[in-house]
Amino acid sequence: MIRRAKPHDAEQVAETFNASFETLLSFLPDLHTKEDRTGFITEIVPRDHEIWVAEEDGRVVGFAAVGAETLGHIYVHPGYQGRGFGTALLHKTMELRPDGFTLWTFPANEAACHFYERHGLSPIEYGDGSGNDEGVPDVRYAWRPTQSSAVASRGSSGQ
């Protein structure tokens, strides 16, 4: 189930965020404490992002932080990956931002890049790391529904 986050979800959102940094994003330098990351995702990010959560059996297992024209963050708890929660959150973002959106990730996060490309996002800009705190090369993806439908219509016409 995908729903808008409520204040009582903050602890589980932070748990998902921190678990991702501790396991899946181990290629990033460890610049912040767990407490810093918790404060960032529960206090700073919600100021200008809508937080949506994926829930299973009453437990928050993933979240998306949706900005005006960006998907600021999307994370699924490592123990719940590969079960469609990320796809559901991404589709919710597409529904919320039907004119399109962009997001940043790291090429070193190959699984994320494959995930975004599989769902119709395209890389539009590469950075050398000078634009992020971690100093790690990054990539900006865009989802533009007109591009996706143009690709789909070309594919269905046999071209």
C-alpha positions as CSV (number, residue, x, y, z in Angstrom):
1,M,0.0,0.0,0.0
2,I,1.2,3.5,-0.9
3,R,0.0,6.4,1.2
4,R,1.0,9.9,2.3
5,A,3.3,9.7,5.3
6,K,2.0,10.7,8.7
7,P,4.1,12.2,11.6
8,H,4.3,8.8,13.4
9,D,6.0,7.3,10.3
10,A,9.1,9.4,10.8
11,E,11.0,6.7,12.8
12,Q,10.5,4.0,10.3
13,V,11.3,6.3,7.4
14,A,14.6,7.2,9.1
15,E,15.2,3.5,9.7
16,T,14.8,2.7,6.0
17,F,17.1,5.7,5.1
18,N,19.8,4.7,7.5
19,A,19.6,1.0,6.6
20,S,20.2,1.9,3.0
21,F,23.3,3.9,3.8
22,E,24.7,1.2,6.0
23,T,24.3,-1.6,3.3
24,L,23.4,-0.5,-0.2
25,L,25.3,2.8,-0.4
26,S,28.5,1.6,1.2
27,F,30.4,3.0,-1.8
28,L,29.7,6.5,-0.4
29,P,32.0,8.1,2.1
30,D,30.5,8.1,5.6
31,L,30.2,11.8,6.1
32,H,27.2,11.9,8.5
33,T,26.2,10.2,11.7
34,K,23.1,8.1,11.9
35,E,21.5,10.9,14.0
36,D,22.4,13.5,11.3
37,R,20.8,11.4,8.6
38,T,17.7,10.9,10.8
39,G,17.3,14.6,11.3
40,F,17.8,15.3,7.7
41,I,15.2,12.9,6.4
42,T,12.6,13.5,9.1
43,E,13.0,17.3,9.7
44,I,14.7,18.9,6.7
45,V,13.4,17.0,3.7
46,P,9.7,17.3,4.6
47,R,9.9,21.1,4.5
48,D,9.8,21.1,0.7
49,H,8.9,17.5,-0.3
50,E,5.8,15.4,0.1
51,I,6.7,12.1,1.8
52,W,4.9,9.0,0.5
53,V,5.4,5.6,2.1
54,A,5.1,2.0,1.0
55,E,3.6,-0.1,3.8
56,E,3.3,-3.8,4.4
57,D,1.5,-5.2,7.4
58,G,1.6,-1.9,9.2
59,R,5.3,-1.4,8.7
60,V,6.9,1.3,6.5
61,V,9.2,-0.5,4.1
62,G,10.0,2.3,1.7
63,F,9.4,6.0,1.0
64,A,9.6,8.6,-1.7
65,A,10.3,12.3,-1.1
66,V,8.6,14.1,-4.0
67,G,9.5,17.8,-4.6
68,A,7.8,20.2,-7.0
69,E,9.7,19.0,-10.0
70,T,12.0,16.4,-8.5
71,L,12.1,13.0,-6.8
72,G,14.4,14.0,-4.0
73,H,14.7,10.6,-2.4
74,I,13.4,7.1,-3.0
75,Y,14.5,4.2,-0.8
76,V,13.2,0.8,0.0
77,H,14.5,-1.0,3.1
78,P,17.2,-3.5,2.1
79,G,15.1,-6.3,3.6
80,Y,12.2,-5.5,1.3
81,Q,13.8,-4.9,-2.0
82,G,12.9,-6.8,-5.1
83,R,9.2,-7.0,-4.1
84,G,7.7,-4.1,-6.1
85,F,7.8,-1.4,-3.5
86,G,10.2,0.8,-5.4
87,T,8.2,0.4,-8.5
88,A,5.0,1.3,-6.7
89,L,6.6,4.4,-5.2
90,L,8.0,5.4,-8.6
91,H,4.6,5.0,-10.2
92,K,3.1,7.1,-7.5
93,T,5.6,9.8,-8.2
94,M,4.7,9.7,-11.9
95,E,1.1,10.0,-11.0
96,L,1.8,13.0,-8.7
97,R,4.1,14.7,-11.3
98,P,2.4,13.9,-14.6
99,D,4.5,16.6,-16.4
100,G,7.7,14.8,-15.4
101,F,10.4,15.1,-12.9
102,T,14.2,14.6,-12.4
103,L,16.3,12.9,-9.8
104,W,20.0,12.5,-9.0
105,T,21.7,9.2,-8.2
106,F,25.2,7.8,-8.5
107,P,26.5,5.7,-11.5
108,A,28.2,3.5,-8.8
109,N,24.7,2.6,-7.7
110,E,24.2,0.4,-10.7
111,A,21.0,-1.3,-9.4
112,A,19.3,2.1,-9.1
113,C,20.4,3.2,-12.6
114,H,19.1,0.0,-14.1
115,F,15.8,0.4,-12.1
116,Y,15.3,4.0,-13.4
117,E,16.1,3.1,-17.0
118,R,13.8,0.1,-16.9
119,H,11.0,2.4,-15.8
120,G,11.5,4.9,-18.6
121,L,13.8,7.5,-17.1
122,S,16.8,8.7,-19.1
123,P,20.1,10.1,-18.0
124,I,20.4,13.8,-19.0
125,E,23.4,15.1,-17.1
126,Y,26.6,13.7,-15.5
127,G,28.5,15.3,-12.7
128,D,32.1,14.7,-11.6
129,G,31.1,14.8,-7.9
130,S,31.9,18.5,-7.3
131,G,28.2,19.2,-7.0
132,N,27.5,16.9,-4.1
133,D,28.6,16.5,-0.5
134,E,30.1,13.1,-1.1
135,G,32.4,14.2,-3.9
136,V,31.3,11.1,-5.9
137,P,30.3,11.2,-9.6
138,D,26.6,11.5,-10.1
139,V,24.0,11.4,-12.8
140,R,20.7,13.2,-13.2
141,Y,17.8,11.3,-14.7
142,A,14.6,12.6,-16.1
143,W,11.1,11.2,-16.6
144,R,9.2,13.0,-19.3
145,P,5.9,11.3,-20.1
146,T,5.8,12.6,-23.7
147,Q,9.2,10.9,-24.4
148,S,7.9,7.7,-22.8
149,S,4.7,7.7,-24.9
150,A,6.6,8.6,-28.1
151,V,9.0,5.6,-27.5
152,A,6.0,3.4,-26.8
153,S,4.1,4.5,-29.9
154,R,7.2,4.0,-32.1
155,G,7.7,0.6,-30.7
156,S,4.1,-0.4,-31.3
157,S,4.2,0.8,-35.0
158,G,7.0,-1.6,-35.8
159,Q,9.6,1.1,-36.5
